[in-house]
Amino acid sequence: MSKSFILLLGLGLMLTMACQPVVDVETEKAQVKAVLDAYVQSVETENMELYAENVTHDPKMVNFGGFGDPIVGWEALQKVMEGQNEALSETKITVSDLPIHVSGDGKLAWATCLWDFKAMMGENPIELPVRCTWVLEKQEGRWLIIHFHKSMAASG
């Protein structure tokens, strides 16, 4: 009886694993990269509609910008970005070192990167080296940013 049970259990596990959808990691990574590229484009062009398409609108999400308090919820994030758009112009972001990782089930992704952030604040140019961490979730078949954390290295 125990051999039959073990055999049936093994077959059951194999069938369960065979029924799981196979995640095409490279395709998922490309889709995540497209979302992150669109995010950068939306910041550079001050396009809040494009920005809103790539970020979840969860009132409980928490994000960290380069400065200030945590940004809690979509409405607060939208206000922060609108304020940034009013304060800055000629924004240019150069992205480097962008490894993207996708969970085995293809539902979560995370990435890190470095930004060379340049903009004008009034008549004053600003340039910031920004470190970014991203977390994305696949929602209704598309990737959305559910969390980000940006920081600047402490000067030494």
Backbone as JSON Lines, residues from 0, in Angstrom:
{"i":0,"aa":"M","n":[0.81,-1.2,0.0],"ca":[0.0,0.0,0.0],"c":[0.85,1.25,0.0]}
{"i":1,"aa":"S","n":[1.94,1.29,0.75],"ca":[2.75,2.49,0.82],"c":[3.44,2.77,-0.51]}
{"i":2,"aa":"K","n":[3.82,1.71,-1.26],"ca":[4.44,1.94,-2.58],"c":[3.42,2.54,-3.54]}
{"i":3,"aa":"S","n":[2.21,2.08,-3.49],"ca":[1.15,2.62,-4.36],"c":[0.87,4.08,-4.01]}
{"i":4,"aa":"F","n":[0.81,4.36,-2.71],"ca":[0.55,5.73,-2.27],"c":[1.66,6.66,-2.73]}
{"i":5,"aa":"I","n":[2.9,6.24,-2.57],"ca":[4.04,7.06,-3.0],"c":[4.01,7.26,-4.5]}
{"i":6,"aa":"L","n":[3.69,6.21,-5.26],"ca":[3.6,6.32,-6.71],"c":[2.5,7.3,-7.12]}
{"i":7,"aa":"L","n":[1.32,7.17,-6.49],"ca":[0.23,8.1,-6.8],"c":[0.56,9.53,-6.41]}
{"i":8,"aa":"L","n":[1.2,9.71,-5.27],"ca":[1.61,11.03,-4.84],"c":[2.6,11.63,-5.83]}
{"i":9,"aa":"G","n":[3.56,10.84,-6.25],"ca":[4.54,11.31,-7.24],"c":[3.89,11.69,-8.55]}
{"i":10,"aa":"L","n":[2.98,10.86,-9.03],"ca":[2.26,11.17,-10.27],"c":[1.43,12.44,-10.12]}
{"i":11,"aa":"G","n":[0.78,12.56,-8.96],"ca":[-0.01,13.77,-8.71],"c":[0.84,15.02,-8.73]}
{"i":12,"aa":"L","n":[2.01,14.97,-8.11],"ca":[2.92,16.12,-8.12],"c":[3.39,16.43,-9.52]}
{"i":13,"aa":"M","n":[3.72,15.39,-10.29],"ca":[4.17,15.62,-11.67],"c":[3.07,16.26,-12.51]}
{"i":14,"aa":"L","n":[1.83,15.79,-12.35],"ca":[0.72,16.38,-13.1],"c":[0.48,17.82,-12.69]}
{"i":15,"aa":"T","n":[0.58,18.09,-11.39],"ca":[0.4,19.46,-10.9],"c":[1.46,20.37,-11.5]}
{"i":16,"aa":"M","n":[2.69,19.92,-11.5],"ca":[3.78,20.74,-12.05],"c":[3.63,20.92,-13.55]}
{"i":17,"aa":"A","n":[3.15,19.88,-14.24],"ca":[2.98,19.96,-15.68],"c":[1.87,20.94,-16.06]}
{"i":18,"aa":"C","n":[0.91,21.15,-15.17],"ca":[-0.21,22.04,-15.46],"c":[0.13,23.51,-15.2]}
{"i":19,"aa":"Q","n":[1.24,23.78,-14.53],"ca":[1.63,25.16,-14.26],"c":[2.1,25.82,-15.55]}
{"i":20,"aa":"P","n":[1.66,27.03,-15.82],"ca":[2.12,27.7,-17.04],"c":[3.63,27.98,-16.95]}
{"i":21,"aa":"V","n":[4.28,27.82,-18.07],"ca":[5.72,28.09,-18.14],"c":[5.91,29.59,-18.35]}
{"i":22,"aa":"V","n":[6.75,30.18,-17.54],"ca":[7.0,31.61,-17.63],"c":[8.16,31.84,-18.59]}
{"i":23,"aa":"D","n":[7.93,32.64,-19.62],"ca":[8.99,33.03,-20.54],"c":[9.69,34.23,-19.91]}
{"i":24,"aa":"V","n":[10.74,33.95,-19.17],"ca":[11.42,34.97,-18.37],"c":[11.94,36.11,-19.23]}
{"i":25,"aa":"E","n":[12.5,35.81,-20.38],"ca":[13.06,36.87,-21.23],"c":[11.96,37.8,-21.75]}
{"i":26,"aa":"T","n":[10.82,37.25,-22.1],"ca":[9.69,38.08,-22.54],"c":[9.21,38.96,-21.39]}
{"i":27,"aa":"E","n":[9.08,38.37,-20.21],"ca":[8.64,39.14,-19.05],"c":[9.63,40.25,-18.72]}
{"i":28,"aa":"K","n":[10.92,39.95,-18.78],"ca":[11.94,40.98,-18.51],"c":[11.83,42.12,-19.52]}
{"i":29,"aa":"A","n":[11.59,41.78,-20.77],"ca":[11.45,42.82,-21.8],"c":[10.23,43.7,-21.52]}
{"i":30,"aa":"Q","n":[9.14,43.08,-21.06],"ca":[7.95,43.85,-20.73],"c":[8.19,44.75,-19.52]}
{"i":31,"aa":"V","n":[8.9,44.25,-18.53],"ca":[9.24,45.06,-17.36],"c":[10.11,46.23,-17.78]}
{"i":32,"aa":"K","n":[11.1,45.97,-18.63],"ca":[11.98,47.04,-19.11],"c":[11.17,48.1,-19.85]}
{"i":33,"aa":"A","n":[10.2,47.68,-20.63],"ca":[9.35,48.64,-21.35],"c":[8.59,49.54,-20.38]}
{"i":34,"aa":"V","n":[8.11,48.98,-19.26],"ca":[7.42,49.79,-18.25],"c":[8.39,50.79,-17.62]}
{"i":35,"aa":"L","n":[9.58,50.33,-17.27],"ca":[10.56,51.23,-16.67],"c":[11.0,52.31,-17.65]}
{"i":36,"aa":"D","n":[11.15,51.95,-18.93],"ca":[11.49,52.94,-19.96],"c":[10.36,53.98,-20.08]}
{"i":37,"aa":"A","n":[9.12,53.52,-20.06],"ca":[7.98,54.44,-20.15],"c":[7.92,55.35,-18.93]}
{"i":38,"aa":"Y","n":[8.27,54.82,-17.77],"ca":[8.31,55.63,-16.55],"c":[9.3,56.78,-16.74]}
{"i":39,"aa":"V","n":[10.5,56.46,-17.19],"ca":[11.53,57.48,-17.42],"c":[11.03,58.49,-18.45]}
{"i":40,"aa":"Q","n":[10.45,58.0,-19.54],"ca":[9.94,58.9,-20.57],"c":[8.87,59.82,-20.0]}
{"i":41,"aa":"S","n":[8.0,59.29,-19.13],"ca":[6.93,60.12,-18.57],"c":[7.5,61.22,-17.68]}
{"i":42,"aa":"V","n":[8.58,60.91,-16.95],"ca":[9.21,61.93,-16.1],"c":[9.89,62.98,-16.97]}
{"i":43,"aa":"E","n":[10.61,62.53,-18.0],"ca":[11.32,63.48,-18.87],"c":[10.36,64.41,-19.62]}
{"i":44,"aa":"T","n":[9.21,63.88,-20.03],"ca":[8.27,64.66,-20.84],"c":[7.14,65.27,-20.01]}
{"i":45,"aa":"E","n":[7.17,65.03,-18.68],"ca":[6.14,65.53,-17.77],"c":[4.76,65.05,-18.18]}
{"i":46,"aa":"N","n":[4.69,63.82,-18.66],"ca":[3.45,63.24,-19.18],"c":[2.78,62.43,-18.06]}
{"i":47,"aa":"M","n":[1.88,63.05,-17.34],"ca":[1.22,62.39,-16.21],"c":[0.3,61.26,-16.65]}
{"i":48,"aa":"E","n":[-0.24,61.34,-17.85],"ca":[-1.08,60.24,-18.35],"c":[-0.24,58.98,-18.55]}
{"i":49,"aa":"L","n":[0.93,59.12,-19.16],"ca":[1.83,57.99,-19.34],"c":[2.34,57.49,-17.99]}
{"i":50,"aa":"Y","n":[2.64,58.41,-17.09],"ca":[3.08,58.05,-15.75],"c":[2.01,57.18,-15.07]}
{"i":51,"aa":"A","n":[0.76,57.63,-15.14],"ca":[-0.35,56.94,-14.49],"c":[-0.59,55.55,-15.07]}
{"i":52,"aa":"E","n":[-0.26,55.34,-16.33],"ca":[-0.46,54.04,-16.97],"c":[0.5,52.98,-16.45]}
{"i":53,"aa":"N","n":[1.6,53.39,-15.85],"ca":[2.66,52.44,-15.49],"c":[2.84,52.25,-13.99]}
{"i":54,"aa":"V","n":[2.04,52.94,-13.2],"ca":[2.14,52.86,-11.74],"c":[0.77,52.44,-11.2]}
{"i":55,"aa":"T","n":[0.77,51.51,-10.25],"ca":[-0.5,51.1,-9.65],"c":[-1.14,52.28,-8.94]}
{"i":56,"aa":"H","n":[-2.44,52.25,-8.82],"ca":[-3.17,53.34,-8.17],"c":[-3.66,52.9,-6.79]}
{"i":57,"aa":"D","n":[-2.88,52.11,-6.13],"ca":[-3.21,51.57,-4.81],"c":[-3.05,52.65,-3.74]}
{"i":58,"aa":"P","n":[-4.09,52.91,-2.96],"ca":[-3.98,53.94,-1.91],"c":[-3.05,53.52,-0.77]}
{"i":59,"aa":"K","n":[-2.68,52.24,-0.7],"ca":[-1.82,51.75,0.37],"c":[-0.35,51.65,-0.03]}
{"i":60,"aa":"M","n":[-0.03,51.86,-1.31],"ca":[1.37,51.72,-1.71],"c":[2.22,52.79,-1.03]}
{"i":61,"aa":"V","n":[3.48,52.45,-0.8],"ca":[4.42,53.38,-0.2],"c":[5.66,53.44,-1.08]}
{"i":62,"aa":"N","n":[6.04,54.64,-1.46],"ca":[7.23,54.85,-2.28],"c":[8.15,55.83,-1.58]}
{"i":63,"aa":"F","n":[9.41,55.79,-1.95],"ca":[10.4,56.7,-1.4],"c":[11.09,57.41,-2.54]}
{"i":64,"aa":"G","n":[10.95,58.74,-2.58],"ca":[11.68,59.54,-3.53],"c":[13.06,59.83,-2.97]}
{"i":65,"aa":"G","n":[13.82,60.62,-3.67],"ca":[15.17,60.95,-3.24],"c":[15.22,61.8,-1.99]}
{"i":66,"aa":"F","n":[14.15,62.5,-1.71],"ca":[14.11,63.41,-0.56],"c":[12.75,63.3,0.11]}
{"i":67,"aa":"G","n":[12.68,63.74,1.35],"ca":[11.39,63.9,2.03],"c":[10.82,62.64,2.62]}
{"i":68,"aa":"D","n":[9.57,62.77,3.01],"ca":[8.84,61.71,3.68],"c":[8.42,60.62,2.69]}
{"i":69,"aa":"P","n":[8.04,59.45,3.22],"ca":[7.47,58.42,2.34],"c":[6.24,58.97,1.61]}
{"i":70,"aa":"I","n":[6.04,58.48,0.42],"ca":[4.9,58.9,-0.4],"c":[3.88,57.77,-0.34]}
{"i":71,"aa":"V","n":[2.76,58.01,0.33],"ca":[1.77,56.96,0.58],"c":[0.56,57.15,-0.33]}
{"i":72,"aa":"G","n":[0.33,56.17,-1.18],"ca":[-0.85,56.16,-2.04],"c":[-0.66,56.86,-3.36]}
{"i":73,"aa":"W","n":[-1.54,56.51,-4.3],"ca":[-1.47,57.07,-5.64],"c":[-1.69,58.58,-5.64]}
{"i":74,"aa":"E","n":[-2.66,59.06,-4.91],"ca":[-2.95,60.5,-4.94],"c":[-1.77,61.32,-4.46]}
{"i":75,"aa":"A","n":[-1.1,60.87,-3.41],"ca":[0.08,61.58,-2.91],"c":[1.2,61.54,-3.94]}
{"i":76,"aa":"L","n":[1.38,60.39,-4.58],"ca":[2.42,60.26,-5.61],"c":[2.13,61.19,-6.78]}
{"i":77,"aa":"Q","n":[0.88,61.25,-7.18],"ca":[0.48,62.13,-8.28],"c":[0.8,63.59,-7.93]}
{"i":78,"aa":"K","n":[0.53,64.01,-6.71],"ca":[0.81,65.38,-6.28],"c":[2.31,65.66,-6.27]}
{"i":79,"aa":"V","n":[3.09,64.7,-5.8],"ca":[4.55,64.86,-5.8],"c":[5.06,65.05,-7.22]}
{"i":80,"aa":"M","n":[4.57,64.23,-8.14],"ca":[5.04,64.32,-9.52],"c":[4.57,65.61,-10.19]}
{"i":81,"aa":"E","n":[3.36,66.04,-9.9],"ca":[2.89,67.31,-10.46],"c":[3.74,68.46,-9.93]}
{"i":82,"aa":"G","n":[4.1,68.42,-8.65],"ca":[4.99,69.44,-8.08],"c":[6.36,69.4,-8.71]}
{"i":83,"aa":"Q","n":[6.88,68.21,-8.95],"ca":[8.19,68.09,-9.62],"c":[8.1,68.67,-11.03]}
{"i":84,"aa":"N","n":[7.0,68.39,-11.73],"ca":[6.84,68.92,-13.08],"c":[6.8,70.44,-13.09]}
{"i":85,"aa":"E","n":[6.21,71.04,-12.06],"ca":[6.17,72.51,-11.98],"c":[7.54,73.09,-11.66]}
{"i":86,"aa":"A","n":[8.31,72.38,-10.84],"ca":[9.59,72.91,-10.37],"c":[10.74,72.7,-11.37]}
{"i":87,"aa":"L","n":[10.66,71.63,-12.17],"ca":[11.79,71.28,-13.04],"c":[11.41,71.38,-14.5]}
{"i":88,"aa":"S","n":[12.43,71.59,-15.33],"ca":[12.24,71.56,-16.78],"c":[13.48,70.91,-17.39]}
{"i":89,"aa":"E","n":[13.39,70.6,-18.66],"ca":[14.51,70.03,-19.41],"c":[15.1,68.79,-18.71]}
{"i":90,"aa":"T","n":[14.24,67.97,-18.16],"ca":[14.7,66.78,-17.44],"c":[15.24,65.75,-18.43]}
{"i":91,"aa":"K","n":[16.4,65.22,-18.09],"ca":[17.01,64.15,-18.88],"c":[17.54,63.11,-17.91]}
{"i":92,"aa":"I","n":[17.16,61.85,-18.13],"ca":[17.58,60.74,-17.28],"c":[18.33,59.73,-18.13]}
{"i":93,"aa":"T","n":[19.56,59.44,-17.72],"ca":[20.34,58.39,-18.37],"c":[20.38,57.21,-17.4]}
{"i":94,"aa":"V","n":[19.89,56.07,-17.87],"ca":[19.78,54.87,-17.03],"c":[20.96,53.95,-17.33]}
{"i":95,"aa":"S","n":[21.54,53.39,-16.26],"ca":[22.58,52.38,-16.43],"c":[22.42,51.29,-15.39]}
{"i":96,"aa":"D","n":[23.13,50.2,-15.61],"ca":[23.15,49.07,-14.67],"c":[21.74,48.65,-14.27]}
{"i":97,"aa":"L","n":[21.01,48.06,-15.22],"ca":[19.6,47.7,-15.0],"c":[19.38,46.19,-15.06]}
{"i":98,"aa":"P","n":[19.75,45.46,-14.0],"ca":[19.37,44.04,-13.98],"c":[17.9,43.91,-13.58]}
{"i":99,"aa":"I","n":[17.18,43.05,-14.28],"ca":[15.76,42.82,-14.02],"c":[15.6,41.35,-13.64]}
{"i":100,"aa":"H","n":[14.81,41.11,-12.6],"ca":[14.56,39.75,-12.13],"c":[13.06,39.51,-12.12]}
{"i":101,"aa":"V","n":[12.66,38.3,-12.48],"ca":[11.24,37.92,-12.5],"c":[11.07,36.69,-11.62]}
{"i":102,"aa":"S","n":[10.04,36.68,-10.78],"ca":[9.78,35.53,-9.92],"c":[9.44,34.31,-10.78]}
{"i":103,"aa":"G","n":[9.61,33.15,-10.21],"ca":[9.36,31.9,-10.93],"c":[7.95,31.77,-11.46]}
{"i":104,"aa":"D","n":[6.98,32.35,-10.75],"ca":[5.6,32.27,-11.21],"c":[5.23,33.41,-12.16]}
{"i":105,"aa":"G","n":[6.17,34.32,-12.42],"ca":[5.94,35.41,-13.37],"c":[4.98,36.48,-12.88]}
{"i":106,"aa":"K","n":[4.76,36.57,-11.57],"ca":[3.81,37.55,-11.04],"c":[4.49,38.78,-10.44]}
{"i":107,"aa":"L","n":[5.75,38.66,-10.04],"ca":[6.49,39.78,-9.45],"c":[7.82,39.95,-10.17]}
{"i":108,"aa":"A","n":[8.26,41.19,-10.22],"ca":[9.57,41.49,-10.79],"c":[10.2,42.59,-9.96]}
{"i":109,"aa":"W","n":[11.52,42.62,-9.97],"ca":[12.24,43.67,-9.27],"c":[13.47,44.01,-10.08]}
{"i":110,"aa":"A","n":[13.9,45.24,-9.92],"ca":[15.06,45.72,-10.67],"c":[15.75,46.81,-9.88]}
{"i":111,"aa":"T","n":[16.99,47.01,-10.2],"ca":[17.74,48.14,-9.66],"c":[18.4,48.83,-10.84]}
{"i":112,"aa":"C","n":[18.72,50.1,-10.65],"ca":[19.45,50.81,-11.69],"c":[20.04,52.09,-11.11]}
{"i":113,"aa":"L","n":[20.87,52.7,-11.9],"ca":[21.45,53.99,-11.58],"c":[20.91,55.0,-12.58]}
{"i":114,"aa":"W","n":[20.58,56.18,-12.09],"ca":[20.17,57.28,-12.95],"c":[21.21,58.39,-12.87]}
{"i":115,"aa":"D","n":[21.51,58.96,-14.0],"ca":[22.18,60.26,-14.06],"c":[21.04,61.23,-14.38]}
{"i":116,"aa":"F","n":[20.56,61.94,-13.36],"ca":[19.38,62.79,-13.46],"c":[19.84,64.23,-13.65]}
{"i":117,"aa":"K","n":[19.44,64.84,-14.76],"ca":[19.77,66.24,-15.04],"c":[18.48,66.99,-15.32]}
{"i":118,"aa":"A","n":[18.41,68.22,-14.83],"ca":[17.23,69.06,-15.07],"c":[17.6,70.51,-14.79]}
{"i":119,"aa":"M","n":[16.68,71.38,-15.1],"ca":[16.81,72.8,-14.77],"c":[15.76,73.12,-13.71]}
{"i":120,"aa":"M","n":[16.21,73.81,-12.65],"ca":[15.29,74.33,-11.64],"c":[15.38,75.84,-11.77]}
{"i":121,"aa":"G","n":[14.4,76.38,-12.5],"ca":[14.49,77.8,-12.85],"c":[15.69,77.99,-13.77]}
{"i":122,"aa":"E","n":[16.62,78.84,-13.36],"ca":[17.83,79.11,-14.15],"c":[19.0,78.22,-13.73]}
{"i":123,"aa":"N","n":[18.78,77.38,-12.74],"ca":[19.86,76.6,-12.16],"c":[19.84,75.15,-12.63]}
{"i":124,"aa":"P","n":[20.95,74.7,-13.21],"ca":[21.03,73.28,-13.59],"c":[21.24,72.42,-12.33]}
{"i":125,"aa":"I","n":[20.62,71.25,-12.32],"ca":[20.88,70.3,-11.25],"c":[21.28,68.97,-11.89]}
{"i":126,"aa":"E","n":[22.15,68.28,-11.2],"ca":[22.57,66.95,-11.64],"c":[22.7,66.07,-10.4]}
{"i":127,"aa":"L","n":[22.0,64.94,-10.43],"ca":[21.98,64.04,-9.29],"c":[22.27,62.61,-9.72]}
{"i":128,"aa":"P","n":[23.17,61.94,-9.03],"ca":[23.31,60.5,-9.24],"c":[22.27,59.8,-8.36]}
{"i":129,"aa":"V","n":[21.33,59.1,-8.96],"ca":[20.22,58.51,-8.23],"c":[20.31,56.99,-8.31]}
{"i":130,"aa":"R","n":[20.13,56.34,-7.17],"ca":[20.04,54.87,-7.12],"c":[18.56,54.52,-7.02]}
{"i":131,"aa":"C","n":[18.12,53.58,-7.85],"ca":[16.7,53.23,-7.9],"c":[16.5,51.74,-7.67]}
{"i":132,"aa":"T","n":[15.46,51.44,-6.93],"ca":[14.99,50.07,-6.76],"c":[13.52,50.05,-7.15]}
{"i":133,"aa":"W","n":[13.13,49.05,-7.92],"ca":[11.77,48.95,-8.44],"c":[11.17,47.6,-8.08]}
{"i":134,"aa":"V","n":[9.88,47.58,-7.77],"ca":[9.12,46.34,-7.61],"c":[7.89,46.48,-8.5]}
{"i":135,"aa":"L","n":[7.66,45.47,-9.33],"ca":[6.51,45.48,-10.23],"c":[5.69,44.21,-10.02]}
{"i":136,"aa":"E","n":[4.4,44.32,-10.28],"ca":[3.5,43.19,-10.16],"c":[2.7,43.07,-11.46]}
{"i":137,"aa":"K","n":[2.49,41.84,-11.88],"ca":[1.65,41.62,-13.06],"c":[0.2,41.64,-12.61]}
{"i":138,"aa":"Q","n":[-0.53,42.64,-13.09],"ca":[-1.94,42.82,-12.73],"c":[-2.76,42.8,-14.01]}
{"i":139,"aa":"E","n":[-3.71,41.89,-14.08],"ca":[-4.59,41.77,-15.24],"c":[-3.79,41.72,-16.54]}
{"i":140,"aa":"G","n":[-2.69,40.94,-16.51],"ca":[-1.91,40.7,-17.72],"c":[-0.88,41.76,-18.07]}
{"i":141,"aa":"R","n":[-0.71,42.8,-17.23],"ca":[0.29,43.82,-17.55],"c":[1.08,44.18,-16.31]}
{"i":142,"aa":"W","n":[2.31,44.57,-16.53],"ca":[3.21,44.93,-15.44],"c":[2.94,46.35,-14.98]}
{"i":143,"aa":"L","n":[2.88,46.54,-13.65],"ca":[2.73,47.87,-13.05],"c":[3.75,48.02,-11.93]}
{"i":144,"aa":"I","n":[4.26,49.23,-11.79],"ca":[5.16,49.53,-10.68],"c":[4.3,49.61,-9.42]}
{"i":145,"aa":"I","n":[4.66,48.8,-8.4],"ca":[3.92,48.84,-7.14],"c":[4.75,49.46,-6.02]}
{"i":146,"aa":"H","n":[6.05,49.64,-6.27],"ca":[6.91,50.28,-5.27],"c":[8.2,50.73,-5.93]}
{"i":147,"aa":"F","n":[8.69,51.88,-5.52],"ca":[10.04,52.3,-5.9],"c":[10.71,52.97,-4.72]}
{"i":148,"aa":"H","n":[12.02,52.97,-4.76],"ca":[12.83,53.64,-3.74],"c":[14.0,54.27,-4.47]}
{"i":149,"aa":"K","n":[14.13,55.57,-4.3],"ca":[15.22,56.32,-4.94],"c":[16.04,56.97,-3.84]}
{"i":150,"aa":"S","n":[17.35,56.99,-4.03],"ca":[18.22,57.64,-3.06],"c":[19.46,58.15,-3.75]}
{"i":151,"aa":"M","n":[20.14,59.06,-3.07],"ca":[21.42,59.58,-3.52],"c":[22.47,59.08,-2.54]}
{"i":152,"aa":"A","n":[23.64,58.77,-3.07],"ca":[24.72,58.32,-2.2],"c":[25.14,59.46,-1.27]}
{"i":153,"aa":"A","n":[25.4,59.11,-0.03],"ca":[25.91,60.12,0.92],"c":[27.29,60.55,0.47]}
{"i":154,"aa":"S","n":[27.54,61.85,0.48],"ca":[28.85,62.33,0.07],"c":[29.87,61.97,1.13]}
{"i":155,"aa":"G","n":[31.03,61.62,0.7],"ca":[32.04,61.18,1.66],"c":[33.24,61.95,1.5]}
